């Protein structure tokens, strides 16, 4: 068992990122909400383009898991 400060800091960062990823999943879900009234469909009703909604998601939750994985694959990227 590792009870070091670094280990706890890493666990805290990982759980924080998991909550952000969960929030992004909910906000891009087609299945949450009654009869098609879900976050993914509502952004159109609010007059937001897909690009604007994507920026909103990035501002709120940070980069998506896919974007983080892509960035980690680039030479010189820190993981």
GUKOL-470570 format. One record per residue: x, y, z of N, C-alpha, C, O, CB in turn; residue number from 0. Coordinates in steps of 0.05 Angstrom, whole numbers. Glycine has a CB too. Layout:
# residues N
+--------+--------+--------+--------+--------+--------+--------+--------+--------+--------+--------+--------+--------+--------+--------+-----+
:   n.xx :   n.yy :   n.zz :  ca.xx :  ca.yy :  ca.zz :   c.xx :   c.yy :   c.zz :   o.xx :   o.yy :   o.zz :  cb.xx :  cb.yy :  cb.zz :   i :
+--------+--------+--------+--------+--------+--------+--------+--------+--------+--------+--------+--------+--------+--------+--------+-----+
:      X :      Y :      Z :      X :      Y :      Z :      X :      Y :      Z :      X :      Y :      Z :      X :      Y :      Z : NUM :
...
+--------+--------+--------+--------+--------+--------+--------+--------+--------+--------+--------+--------+--------+--------+--------+-----+
//
This chain:
# residues 79
+--------+--------+--------+--------+--------+--------+--------+--------+--------+--------+--------+--------+--------+--------+--------+-----+
:   n.xx :   n.yy :   n.zz :  ca.xx :  ca.yy :  ca.zz :   c.xx :   c.yy :   c.zz :   o.xx :   o.yy :   o.zz :  cb.xx :  cb.yy :  cb.zz :   i :
+--------+--------+--------+--------+--------+--------+--------+--------+--------+--------+--------+--------+--------+--------+--------+-----+
:     17 :    -24 :      0 :      0 :      0 :      0 :     18 :     25 :      0 :     38 :     26 :     14 :    -19 :      0 :     24 :   0 :
:      9 :     44 :    -16 :     23 :     69 :    -18 :      6 :     92 :     -6 :    -14 :     99 :    -17 :     31 :     76 :    -47 :   1 :
:     14 :    102 :     17 :     -1 :    123 :     31 :     13 :    150 :     28 :      9 :    168 :     45 :     -5 :    116 :     60 :   2 :
:     30 :    153 :      8 :     45 :    178 :      5 :     26 :    200 :     -5 :      5 :    195 :    -15 :     68 :    174 :    -15 :   3 :
:     35 :    225 :     -1 :     20 :    248 :    -10 :     16 :    247 :    -40 :     -5 :    254 :    -50 :     34 :    274 :     -1 :   4 :
:     37 :    239 :    -54 :     35 :    237 :    -83 :     14 :    218 :    -92 :     -1 :    223 :   -111 :     63 :    229 :    -95 :   5 :
:     12 :    195 :    -78 :     -8 :    175 :    -85 :    -36 :    186 :    -80 :    -54 :    183 :    -97 :     -4 :    150 :    -68 :   6 :
:    -41 :    200 :    -58 :    -67 :    212 :    -52 :    -73 :    234 :    -72 :    -96 :    237 :    -81 :    -67 :    223 :    -24 :   7 :
:    -53 :    250 :    -79 :    -57 :    272 :    -99 :    -66 :    260 :   -126 :    -83 :    271 :   -139 :    -32 :    289 :   -102 :   8 :
:    -52 :    238 :   -134 :    -59 :    225 :   -159 :    -87 :    214 :   -158 :   -102 :    216 :   -178 :    -39 :    203 :   -166 :   9 :
:    -94 :    201 :   -136 :   -121 :    190 :   -133 :   -142 :    212 :   -134 :   -163 :    208 :   -146 :   -124 :    174 :   -107 :  10 :
:   -137 :    234 :   -122 :   -156 :    257 :   -122 :   -159 :    268 :   -151 :   -181 :    274 :   -159 :   -146 :    279 :   -103 :  11 :
:   -137 :    271 :   -165 :   -138 :    280 :   -193 :   -154 :    260 :   -210 :   -170 :    268 :   -227 :   -110 :    285 :   -204 :  12 :
:   -149 :    234 :   -206 :   -163 :    214 :   -222 :   -193 :    214 :   -217 :   -209 :    212 :   -235 :   -151 :    187 :   -216 :  13 :
:   -200 :    217 :   -191 :   -229 :    217 :   -185 :   -242 :    243 :   -195 :   -265 :    242 :   -204 :   -234 :    214 :   -155 :  14 :
:   -228 :    265 :   -194 :   -238 :    290 :   -205 :   -243 :    288 :   -235 :   -263 :    298 :   -245 :   -219 :    313 :   -199 :  15 :
:   -224 :    276 :   -249 :   -227 :    272 :   -278 :   -250 :    253 :   -284 :   -264 :    257 :   -303 :   -201 :    262 :   -290 :  16 :
:   -254 :    233 :   -267 :   -276 :    214 :   -271 :   -303 :    229 :   -269 :   -321 :    223 :   -285 :   -274 :    191 :   -251 :  17 :
:   -305 :    247 :   -250 :   -330 :    262 :   -247 :   -334 :    280 :   -271 :   -357 :    283 :   -281 :   -329 :    279 :   -222 :  18 :
:   -313 :    293 :   -282 :   -315 :    309 :   -306 :   -324 :    292 :   -329 :   -342 :    301 :   -345 :   -289 :    323 :   -312 :  19 :
:   -312 :    268 :   -332 :   -320 :    251 :   -354 :   -349 :    242 :   -352 :   -363 :    239 :   -372 :   -301 :    226 :   -355 :  20 :
:   -358 :    237 :   -327 :   -386 :    229 :   -323 :   -404 :    252 :   -330 :   -425 :    247 :   -343 :   -390 :    221 :   -293 :  21 :
:   -397 :    276 :   -322 :   -414 :    300 :   -330 :   -416 :    303 :   -360 :   -437 :    308 :   -371 :   -402 :    325 :   -317 :  22 :
:   -393 :    299 :   -374 :   -393 :    301 :   -403 :   -411 :    279 :   -415 :   -426 :    284 :   -433 :   -364 :    299 :   -415 :  23 :
:   -409 :    255 :   -404 :   -426 :    233 :   -414 :   -456 :    239 :   -411 :   -471 :    234 :   -429 :   -420 :    207 :   -399 :  24 :
:   -463 :    250 :   -388 :   -491 :    258 :   -384 :   -500 :    279 :   -403 :   -522 :    278 :   -415 :   -496 :    267 :   -354 :  25 :
:   -483 :    299 :   -407 :   -490 :    322 :   -425 :   -490 :    315 :   -454 :   -500 :    330 :   -471 :   -471 :    345 :   -420 :  26 :
:   -479 :    292 :   -462 :   -480 :    283 :   -490 :   -497 :    258 :   -493 :   -496 :    245 :   -514 :   -451 :    277 :   -499 :  27 :
:   -513 :    252 :   -473 :   -529 :    228 :   -474 :   -555 :    233 :   -490 :   -567 :    254 :   -489 :   -537 :    219 :   -446 :  28 :
:   -563 :    212 :   -505 :   -588 :    213 :   -519 :   -609 :    198 :   -503 :   -633 :    197 :   -511 :   -585 :    201 :   -548 :  29 :
:   -602 :    186 :   -481 :   -620 :    169 :   -466 :   -629 :    181 :   -439 :   -647 :    170 :   -427 :   -608 :    142 :   -461 :  30 :
:   -616 :    202 :   -430 :   -623 :    214 :   -405 :   -646 :    234 :   -410 :   -644 :    250 :   -429 :   -599 :    229 :   -392 :  31 :
:   -667 :    233 :   -395 :   -689 :    252 :   -398 :   -713 :    239 :   -412 :   -710 :    218 :   -425 :   -680 :    275 :   -414 :  32 :
:   -736 :    251 :   -408 :   -761 :    239 :   -419 :   -765 :    246 :   -448 :   -761 :    269 :   -457 :   -785 :    249 :   -403 :  33 :
:   -773 :    226 :   -464 :   -783 :    230 :   -491 :   -767 :    249 :   -508 :   -778 :    268 :   -520 :   -811 :    239 :   -490 :  34 :
:   -741 :    244 :   -510 :   -724 :    261 :   -527 :   -716 :    287 :   -516 :   -701 :    302 :   -529 :   -739 :    265 :   -552 :  35 :
:   -724 :    294 :   -492 :   -715 :    318 :   -479 :   -690 :    312 :   -463 :   -691 :    309 :   -439 :   -738 :    331 :   -460 :  36 :
:   -668 :    311 :   -477 :   -643 :    304 :   -464 :   -623 :    326 :   -472 :   -627 :    340 :   -491 :   -633 :    276 :   -472 :  37 :
:   -601 :    327 :   -457 :   -581 :    349 :   -462 :   -571 :    350 :   -491 :   -568 :    371 :   -502 :   -558 :    345 :   -443 :  38 :
:   -566 :    327 :   -502 :   -555 :    326 :   -530 :   -575 :    338 :   -550 :   -567 :    352 :   -568 :   -548 :    298 :   -538 :  39 :
:   -601 :    334 :   -546 :   -621 :    345 :   -564 :   -629 :    374 :   -557 :   -636 :    389 :   -574 :   -646 :    328 :   -564 :  40 :
:   -627 :    381 :   -531 :   -636 :    407 :   -523 :   -618 :    430 :   -532 :   -627 :    452 :   -535 :   -638 :    408 :   -493 :  41 :
:   -592 :    424 :   -537 :   -575 :    446 :   -545 :   -584 :    458 :   -572 :   -580 :    482 :   -577 :   -545 :    437 :   -547 :  42 :
:   -596 :    442 :   -589 :   -607 :    452 :   -614 :   -630 :    471 :   -608 :   -633 :    492 :   -620 :   -615 :    429 :   -633 :  43 :
:   -647 :    462 :   -589 :   -671 :    478 :   -582 :   -663 :    505 :   -570 :   -678 :    524 :   -572 :   -689 :    463 :   -563 :  44 :
:   -640 :    506 :   -557 :   -630 :    531 :   -545 :   -615 :    548 :   -565 :   -606 :    570 :   -558 :   -612 :    524 :   -522 :  45 :
:   -613 :    539 :   -589 :   -600 :    555 :   -610 :   -570 :    553 :   -610 :   -556 :    570 :   -621 :   -608 :    583 :   -607 :  46 :
:   -559 :    532 :   -598 :   -530 :    528 :   -598 :   -522 :    509 :   -620 :   -534 :    488 :   -624 :   -520 :    516 :   -570 :  47 :
:   -502 :    517 :   -635 :   -491 :    499 :   -656 :   -476 :    476 :   -643 :   -469 :    478 :   -619 :   -473 :    515 :   -676 :  48 :
:   -470 :    456 :   -658 :   -454 :    434 :   -647 :   -427 :    444 :   -638 :   -416 :    435 :   -618 :   -450 :    412 :   -669 :  49 :
:   -415 :    462 :   -653 :   -389 :    473 :   -646 :   -391 :    489 :   -619 :   -374 :    486 :   -602 :   -378 :    491 :   -668 :  50 :
:   -412 :    505 :   -616 :   -415 :    521 :   -592 :   -419 :    502 :   -568 :   -409 :    506 :   -546 :   -439 :    540 :   -594 :  51 :
:   -435 :    481 :   -572 :   -440 :    461 :   -551 :   -414 :    447 :   -544 :   -409 :    442 :   -520 :   -462 :    441 :   -559 :  52 :
:   -398 :    441 :   -564 :   -372 :    428 :   -559 :   -354 :    446 :   -542 :   -340 :    436 :   -524 :   -358 :    421 :   -585 :  53 :
:   -354 :    472 :   -548 :   -338 :    491 :   -532 :   -349 :    493 :   -504 :   -333 :    494 :   -485 :   -338 :    519 :   -545 :  54 :
:   -375 :    493 :   -501 :   -387 :    493 :   -474 :   -378 :    468 :   -458 :   -370 :    471 :   -435 :   -418 :    493 :   -476 :  55 :
:   -379 :    445 :   -471 :   -370 :    420 :   -457 :   -341 :    422 :   -449 :   -334 :    414 :   -427 :   -376 :    396 :   -475 :  56 :
:   -324 :    431 :   -468 :   -295 :    433 :   -462 :   -290 :    453 :   -439 :   -274 :    448 :   -422 :   -280 :    442 :   -487 :  57 :
:   -304 :    476 :   -439 :   -301 :    496 :   -418 :   -310 :    485 :   -391 :   -298 :    491 :   -370 :   -316 :    521 :   -425 :  58 :
:   -331 :    469 :   -391 :   -343 :    459 :   -367 :   -328 :    434 :   -356 :   -322 :    433 :   -332 :   -372 :    452 :   -371 :  59 :
:   -321 :    415 :   -374 :   -311 :    390 :   -365 :   -282 :    384 :   -374 :   -271 :    363 :   -367 :   -328 :    368 :   -375 :  60 :
:   -270 :    403 :   -388 :   -243 :    398 :   -399 :   -245 :    381 :   -424 :   -266 :    374 :   -433 :   -225 :    384 :   -378 :  61 :
:   -222 :    373 :   -435 :   -221 :    358 :   -459 :   -234 :    330 :   -455 :   -233 :    319 :   -433 :   -193 :    354 :   -469 :  62 :
:   -246 :    319 :   -476 :   -258 :    293 :   -475 :   -237 :    272 :   -471 :   -213 :    277 :   -476 :   -275 :    287 :   -500 :  63 :
:   -245 :    248 :   -462 :   -225 :    226 :   -460 :   -211 :    221 :   -486 :   -187 :    215 :   -487 :   -239 :    201 :   -450 :  64 :
:   -226 :    222 :   -508 :   -214 :    218 :   -535 :   -193 :    239 :   -541 :   -172 :    233 :   -552 :   -236 :    218 :   -556 :  65 :
:   -199 :    264 :   -535 :   -180 :    286 :   -540 :   -155 :    283 :   -523 :   -133 :    288 :   -532 :   -193 :    313 :   -535 :  66 :
:   -159 :    274 :   -498 :   -136 :    270 :   -480 :   -118 :    247 :   -490 :    -94 :    249 :   -490 :   -145 :    264 :   -451 :  67 :
:   -131 :    225 :   -500 :   -116 :    203 :   -510 :   -101 :    210 :   -535 :    -78 :    203 :   -539 :   -135 :    179 :   -516 :  68 :
:   -114 :    226 :   -552 :   -100 :    235 :   -577 :    -76 :    253 :   -570 :    -55 :    250 :   -582 :   -120 :    251 :   -594 :  69 :
:    -79 :    271 :   -551 :    -57 :    288 :   -543 :    -34 :    272 :   -530 :    -11 :    279 :   -534 :    -67 :    309 :   -523 :  70 :
:    -41 :    251 :   -516 :    -20 :    234 :   -503 :     -4 :    219 :   -524 :     19 :    212 :   -518 :    -33 :    215 :   -483 :  71 :
:    -16 :    214 :   -547 :     -2 :    199 :   -568 :     18 :    217 :   -583 :     36 :    206 :   -596 :    -22 :    187 :   -587 :  72 :
:     15 :    243 :   -581 :     33 :    261 :   -596 :     61 :    261 :   -583 :     63 :    260 :   -559 :     21 :    289 :   -597 :  73 :
:     81 :    262 :   -600 :    109 :    263 :   -590 :    113 :    287 :   -571 :    104 :    309 :   -577 :    128 :    264 :   -613 :  74 :
:    126 :    282 :   -549 :    132 :    303 :   -530 :    109 :    309 :   -511 :    112 :    326 :   -493 :    139 :    328 :   -545 :  75 :
:     86 :    295 :   -514 :     64 :    299 :   -496 :     69 :    284 :   -470 :     79 :    262 :   -469 :     37 :    289 :   -509 :  76 :
:     61 :    297 :   -448 :     63 :    285 :   -422 :     37 :    270 :   -416 :     16 :    281 :   -422 :     70 :    305 :   -400 :  77 :
:     38 :    246 :   -404 :     14 :    230 :   -399 :      3 :    232 :   -373 :    -17 :    219 :   -367 :     19 :    203 :   -405 :  78 :
+--------+--------+--------+--------+--------+--------+--------+--------+--------+--------+--------+--------+--------+--------+--------+-----+
//
